[in-house]
């Protein structure tokens, strides 16, 4: 089976293949959220949720969280609309 990859923070990385491999990257303060996702995500969505939300690694999760915090604060710097135009 071919390894799955994703572009994470501008670099191509191999994604973990098992929940155990993903769990190894989960930091102590993230465990409750990770387990909630494992237990509460519908099975037909679990692979996608794990791949997009957890397999990307801690640095990418931090970057995603920082971007979400900026948007919630009203800072849309670096975000574009469907046409690539700035949404600022």
N, C-alpha and C positions, 0 to 999 in steps of 0.2 A: 504494500500500500504506500502510495506517495505521501510524503510529509505535506501537511498543509501549512501555508505561509500567509502572512498578512504584512501590510506596511504599517509599522508602528513607529511613531515619532520620526517619520521620514526614512526608516530603514526596514528592509525585508527581514522578518524573523520567522522562525519555525514555531508553530503553535503546539502547545501540549496536546497529547492524544488521549489522556485519561483525566478523570476528575482528581485522582491522586496527584498527578503532575501539576494540575492547576492549583490544588490545595497547598502544595509546597511553596507557592509564591504568595499565598494569602498571608498578610501581616496580622498580628494578634488583634489589632483594633478593627479589622475587616471580617473576622471570622463569623460574627453574628449575621452580618449582611450576606456573606457568601452562603452560609447554611440556610438562611431564609430563601435565597434564590434557588438553591438546590431543592428544597422541600416544597416550595410554593409555585414554581414555574411549571406550566403544563408540559407534559412530556414532549409534545410535538414542537415545543419552542425551546426546550432545554439546551440542545446543542448550540443553537444560535445565541442564547443568552450567555452560556458559558464562554463561547468563542468571542463574542463582542464585548462582554462585560468583565470577564475575569482572565481569560487566557492571554490577554494583551500585556500582562505584567504590571508590577507596581508603579513604575515610572509613568506608563501611559495612563493608568488609573488616576494618578495624581494630576497629570496634565488635563484629563477629562474633567476632573473635579474642579480644578482651577478655572477652566473655561466656563463651566456651568455657573460657578460663583460670579465670574465677571458678567455673564449675561444676566443673571438675576439682579445684579447691581446696576444694570442698564448700560454696560460697556460692551458694545458689539464690535470692537476693534478686531480686525482679522476675519470677520465673518462676511460672507457674500450671499447674495440671493441666487436664484436658479440661473441667472444670466451672468453671474460672476461679478455683479456690481456690489459695491460696499453697502452694507445695511446700516452704517453709522448715521 
